[in-house]
Amino acid sequence: MTSPALQLDNVSVHLGGKLIVDSVSFRVPAGGIGCLLGASGCGKTTLLRAIAGFESVSSGSVSLDGAQVSTPEKTLDIEKRRVGMVFQDHSLFPHLSVRDNIAFGLQSLTAAKRAARVDELARLLAIGDLLDAYPHRLSGGQQQRVAIARAMAPRPEVLLLDEPFSSLDVELREQLAREIRGVLKHEGVTAILVSHNQFEAFAMADEIGVFKGGKLLQWDNAFNLYHTPASLAVADFIGEGVLIDGRAVGEHTVETELGVIDTRQIQDFNLPGTTDISLLLRPDDVFHDDASPTKARVVEKAFRGAVFLYTLELESGKRVLSLAPSHHDHAIGEPMGIRLDVEHLVAFPKLPVV
């Protein structure tokens, strides 16, 4: 069995005597793309810097291509790790052209090989017509493409990207994330992305680690994070959804305000061992149905082109979310028929009322 390109085993990092990263373990296979996802200040950038060698680990180990590069006892020099880094602010050299920025780390190559590598990356990243321009003439998206090309040019073992799209507007972020994913896959580059934007993470990464308070809550693919979150904290951070009360009646039946659910029809459903439970409902679990006897009052709605995202209030006052085709245009305050159509459902022990 081949070694993963990147492996972390129980890595902790202290800064100024304070624990910032707490016993994190994960691995990324060669050519894989991982993402550290979490809110600002959760420790994900500190962990990225520890992988790069800018920060020391206080426990555990970081390994690249099967060799330990960071332990509490020893730290391999940054320049010997063959790690590329792309920063949030691009960090391009303003006095160098795009061509020379990309070629900056290729001084050991012959002029012909250097030029060939620059041309190859320029073609992959669609910046071939910008090679003679200078950074100040480029848009934010163009600057980020150049920064990624420069980091990829020396063919690093691992490419680390720290919030690389955060200065761009939301639509451009996701578009560029998908494009960069295609380039990384074409080159077979192993990469770790740091982001606070889940849609950016979904667009780019094979596997995503949800971070909170310095801890890695779950390392999984986007589908599993959305449909089978390991904890309430992950469920709350990933996607849109609400918790509704449920009561387990027998082995395969759960009663809810929205009706009875036969759990035999649901993939990988597990009761948490208690009678009173909380169920995570996503907007795509709550279907618009004018013929349904179950009604909810529209309290908010957001137009998203093909669909409306409705916020609906049940008789109890509890609110749920529902996606409905946008030709079903219900007014605020209007009752709307709904029914559950659940293929994935996650249950947690009901939280005590405080």
C-alpha positions in Angstrom: 0.0 0.0 0.0 1.5 3.4 -1.0 1.9 6.1 1.5 -0.4 9.1 1.4 1.1 12.3 0.0 0.1 14.1 3.2 -0.6 12.6 6.6 -1.2 14.3 10.0 -1.2 12.2 13.2 -2.6 13.8 16.3 -1.1 17.2 15.5 -1.4 20.0 18.1 -0.1 23.5 17.8 0.4 26.1 20.5 0.9 29.8 19.9 1.9 32.0 22.7 1.2 29.2 25.1 -2.4 28.8 23.9 -3.7 25.6 22.2 -4.8 26.6 18.7 -4.9 23.2 17.0 -6.0 20.2 19.0 -5.0 16.6 18.1 -5.8 16.7 14.4 -5.4 13.6 12.2 -6.2 13.1 8.5 -4.6 12.0 5.3 -4.7 13.0 1.7 -3.7 10.6 -1.1 -1.4 11.5 -3.9 -3.4 13.7 -6.3 -6.2 14.3 -3.8 -7.6 17.7 -2.8 -8.6 18.3 0.8 -10.1 21.3 2.4 -10.0 22.6 6.0 -13.4 24.3 6.4 -14.4 26.5 9.3 -15.2 29.9 10.6 -12.5 32.6 11.1 -10.3 32.0 14.1 -10.9 28.2 14.3 -7.3 27.2 13.7 -7.4 26.1 10.1 -4.8 28.6 8.8 -2.5 27.8 11.8 -2.6 24.1 10.8 -1.9 25.0 7.2 1.2 26.9 8.3 2.3 24.0 10.4 2.1 21.7 7.3 4.2 24.2 5.4 6.7 24.5 8.3 6.0 28.1 9.3 4.8 26.9 12.7 6.1 24.1 15.0 3.9 21.3 16.2 3.7 20.7 19.9 2.6 17.1 19.6 2.0 14.6 16.8 3.6 14.6 13.4 3.2 15.8 9.8 4.4 13.5 7.1 5.0 14.2 3.4 5.3 11.3 1.0 5.8 8.9 3.9 8.6 10.9 5.6 8.0 12.9 8.8 8.8 16.6 8.3 7.4 18.0 11.6 7.5 16.5 15.1 8.0 18.2 18.5 11.7 17.1 18.3 12.5 18.1 14.7 11.2 20.3 11.9 12.4 20.0 8.3 13.3 23.4 6.8 10.5 25.0 4.7 12.6 25.1 1.5 13.3 21.3 1.8 9.7 20.3 2.0 8.7 20.8 -1.7 5.5 22.5 -0.6 3.9 25.3 -2.7 1.9 28.0 -0.9 -0.8 30.4 -2.3 -1.7 33.2 0.0 -5.0 35.2 0.3 -3.3 38.4 -0.9 -1.7 36.7 -4.0 1.8 38.1 -3.0 2.9 38.6 -6.6 6.1 40.5 -7.3 4.8 43.9 -8.6 8.0 44.7 -10.6 7.9 41.4 -12.5 5.8 40.5 -15.5 3.3 37.6 -15.2 5.8 35.5 -17.2 8.6 36.2 -14.7 6.4 35.8 -11.7 5.5 32.2 -12.8 9.1 31.5 -13.7 10.4 32.8 -10.3 10.9 29.3 -8.8 12.4 27.7 -11.9 15.9 29.2 -11.9 17.5 25.7 -11.8 16.0 24.8 -15.2 17.4 25.7 -18.6 15.8 28.7 -20.3 14.0 26.5 -22.8 12.5 24.2 -20.0 11.6 27.3 -18.0 9.8 28.8 -20.9 8.0 25.6 -21.7 6.7 25.2 -18.1 5.5 28.8 -18.0 3.7 28.3 -21.3 2.1 25.0 -20.1 0.7 26.6 -17.0 -0.4 29.7 -18.8 -2.4 27.5 -21.2 -3.9 25.4 -18.4 -4.9 28.5 -16.3 -6.1 30.5 -19.4 -3.6 33.4 -18.8 -1.6 33.0 -22.0 -2.5 36.5 -23.2 -1.4 38.0 -19.9 2.2 36.9 -19.8 3.7 40.3 -20.6 1.4 42.2 -18.3 2.2 43.3 -14.8 0.2 42.4 -11.6 -1.3 45.9 -11.2 -3.0 45.6 -14.6 -4.8 42.3 -13.6 -8.2 41.7 -12.0 -8.4 39.8 -8.7 -9.2 36.5 -10.5 -6.4 36.9 -12.9 -3.9 37.7 -10.1 -5.0 34.5 -8.3 -4.5 32.4 -11.4 -1.0 33.8 -11.7 -0.3 33.1 -8.0 -1.5 29.5 -8.4 0.6 29.1 -11.6 3.7 30.4 -9.8 3.2 28.0 -6.9 2.6 25.0 -9.2 5.6 25.8 -11.5 8.3 23.9 -9.5 5.9 20.8 -9.2 5.6 20.8 -5.4 4.7 17.6 -3.5 1.8 19.4 -1.9 0.1 22.7 -2.8 -1.3 24.7 0.1 -4.0 27.4 -0.6 -4.9 29.8 2.2 -8.3 31.4 1.5 -7.2 31.9 -2.1 -10.6 33.1 -3.4 -11.8 35.2 -0.5 -11.3 38.6 -2.2 -13.4 37.6 -5.1 -17.2 37.8 -5.4 -19.2 34.7 -4.6 -20.0 33.6 -8.2 -16.4 34.0 -9.3 -15.2 32.1 -6.3 -17.1 29.0 -7.1 -16.3 29.2 -10.8 -12.6 29.7 -10.2 -12.6 26.9 -7.6 -14.0 24.5 -10.2 -11.5 25.6 -12.8 -8.5 25.3 -10.4 -9.7 21.8 -9.4 -9.5 20.8 -13.0 -6.0 22.1 -13.4 -4.8 20.4 -10.2 -6.3 17.1 -11.3 -4.7 17.5 -14.8 -1.4 18.0 -13.1 -1.9 15.3 -10.5 -1.1 17.9 -7.7 -2.0 17.0 -4.1 -3.5 20.1 -2.5 -5.0 21.4 0.7 -7.4 24.4 0.6 -8.3 26.5 3.6 -11.8 28.1 3.3 -14.7 29.4 5.3 -17.0 29.0 2.3 -18.7 25.6 2.0 -19.7 26.0 -1.6 -16.2 26.9 -2.6 -15.1 23.7 -0.7 -17.7 21.6 -2.4 -16.6 22.9 -5.8 -12.9 22.1 -5.3 -12.2 19.4 -2.7 -12.5 15.6 -2.7 -12.7 15.5 1.1 -13.4 18.3 3.6 -12.5 18.6 7.2 -14.9 20.7 9.3 -13.0 22.7 11.9 -14.3 24.3 15.1 -12.3 25.5 18.1 -9.1 23.9 16.9 -10.7 20.5 16.5 -11.4 18.5 13.4 -15.1 17.5 13.8 -15.4 15.4 10.7 -13.2 14.5 7.6 -15.4 13.3 4.8 -16.7 14.0 1.3 -19.2 16.8 0.7 -22.2 14.4 0.2 -21.6 12.6 3.6 -21.0 15.9 5.4 -24.4 17.2 4.1 -26.5 14.0 4.5 -24.8 12.2 7.4 -23.1 14.8 9.6 -21.4 13.2 12.6 -22.5 15.8 15.1 -24.9 18.7 15.6 -22.0 21.1 15.1 -21.3 19.7 11.6 -25.0 19.7 10.8 -25.3 23.3 11.8 -22.3 24.4 9.8 -22.8 22.5 6.6 -25.8 23.3 4.3 -29.1 24.7 5.4 -31.4 22.9 7.7 -33.4 22.9 10.9 -33.9 20.5 13.8 -37.5 19.3 14.6 -38.6 17.2 17.5 -39.3 13.5 16.9 -40.3 10.6 19.0 -39.2 7.0 18.3 -42.2 4.7 18.4 -41.0 1.1 17.9 -38.0 0.1 15.9 -38.8 1.7 12.5 -41.3 4.5 13.2 -40.7 8.2 14.2 -43.5 10.5 14.9 -43.1 14.2 14.1 -45.2 17.3 13.7 -45.0 16.8 10.0 -46.2 13.3 10.1 -45.0 9.7 10.7 -41.7 8.6 9.2 -41.1 5.0 8.3 -37.3 4.8 8.8 -37.0 1.6 6.8 -37.3 3.7 3.7 -34.3 5.9 4.7 -30.7 5.1 3.9 -28.3 4.4 6.8 -30.7 5.7 9.4 -29.7 5.0 13.0 -31.7 6.0 16.1 -29.5 7.6 18.8 -30.7 5.2 21.5 -33.3 7.6 23.1 -37.0 8.0 22.6 -37.1 11.7 22.3 -34.9 12.9 19.4 -34.1 15.8 17.2 -34.2 15.3 13.4 -32.2 17.3 10.9 -34.4 18.4 8.0 -32.8 19.9 4.9 -34.8 22.1 2.5 -34.9 19.3 -0.1 -36.6 17.0 2.5 -39.7 19.3 2.8 -41.7 19.2 -0.5 -44.3 21.6 -1.7 -47.6 19.8 -2.1 -50.9 21.7 -2.5 -52.9 18.5 -1.9 -51.3 17.8 1.5 -53.4 18.2 4.6 -50.3 19.5 6.4 -50.0 23.3 6.0 -47.4 25.8 7.0 -47.4 29.6 6.9 -44.9 31.3 4.6 -42.8 33.7 6.7 -39.8 34.3 4.4 -38.9 33.5 0.8 -35.8 33.8 -1.3 -35.9 33.7 -5.1 -33.1 31.5 -6.5 -34.0 31.3 -10.1 -35.4 27.8 -10.7 -36.5 27.5 -7.1 -37.8 29.5 -4.1 -36.3 28.8 -0.7 -39.3 29.1 1.7 -39.1 29.6 5.4 -42.3 28.1 6.8 -43.9 28.3 10.2 -45.7 25.2 11.6 -48.6 25.3 14.0 -46.2 24.9 16.9 -44.3 27.9 15.9 -41.3 25.8 14.7 -39.9 26.8 11.4 -38.7 24.6 8.5 -37.1 25.3 5.1 -38.5 24.1 1.8 -37.3 24.3 -1.8 -40.1 24.6 -4.3 -40.1 25.3 -8.1 -40.3 29.0 -8.6 -43.5 28.8 -10.6 -45.1 28.0 -7.2 -45.1 31.6 -6.0 -46.7 31.8 -2.5 -47.1 35.1 -0.8 -45.8 35.9 2.7 -48.4 34.9 5.3 -50.1 32.5 2.9 -50.5 28.8 4.0 -48.6 26.3 1.8 -49.1 22.6 1.6 -46.1 20.5 2.4 -45.1 16.9 2.9 -41.9 15.1 3.9 -40.0 13.1 1.3 -36.9 12.0 3.1 -34.2 9.8 1.6 -31.5 10.7 4.2 -32.2 11.5 7.8 -30.0 12.2 10.7 -31.2 11.9 14.3 -29.6 13.3 17.4 -30.5 12.9 21.1 -33.0 15.7 21.9 -31.2 18.7 23.5 -32.4 19.6 27.0 -34.4 22.9 27.2 -32.4 25.6 28.9 
